Amino acid sequence: MDFLMVAILGLVQGMTEFLPISSSGHLILVREIFGDDQITQGLAFDAVLHLATTGAILLYFSKDIGRLLQTMLRALGRLPVDARDKTLAVSLVVGTIPAVILGFFLENLMESTLRNPLIVAGALVVGSGIFAFAEYVYAYKNKQAPLTPLTGFKIGLLQCLALIPGMSRSGVTIAGGLIFGLTRYEAARFAFLLAIPVMLGAGAKKALELLTSSVQVDWALVGVGAVVSFLVGLGAIHFMMNFISKYSLWPFIWYRILLAIFVVALVFLN
């Protein structure tokens, strides 16, 4: 692995983590094309990139996060808090629980069986179907509703689908928000905030495993990938928050379908 390969992986991670096209799926595909899976230590290297993109979320939403932390501390001290901030904080907590539990039990499956190009292709198509359904509900059936802890939990259940490479964490959670009555902007904001605990936990765990293992890691190379992921991630968040406020998920739906066709063709031609 050289600096160019690491920069490519960082670029792919930073861009695809926040666009609804699946970062893990794209990283697997990049390695399939370049034959670089063993050198980059699989999910361990991915986790470092996830930490970098989590840092991008933390910076971009730092004001929201600061307000939510203050709200939780005030609530614990039984001091007055803003009702909407309290609802958002509780919704994020209950929405995080399903993915944490399933991620704990399915970790080995994620690192082996699910890292398969054909599974990625299938998830790309299934995810596109979920996005299309969300757009249908939003356009024809949706009645705008405020965020509630129950809504947060339902979106959290959908986030569990992101354990499958090719599904897209941001995509399924944004789709969930549209299905359950949130505006486009609210759905995207909640999706990104909801991703923080899971991404931070998974990234920290894998990074710790790397530090305490006997695996030789070139941290200079990993650092290049992390910096690229962080910078590109910031740009991708800004783009997505502006895009989703004005437009639908359909451009990403068509991209995912075309990519799935490409993946299947790539597998059977090799």
Summary of the structure (lengths in Angstrom):
residues: 270
radius of gyration: 18.3
end to end distance: 22.4
largest distance: 63.7
contacts: 950
relative contact order: 0.20
helix: 80%
strand: 0%
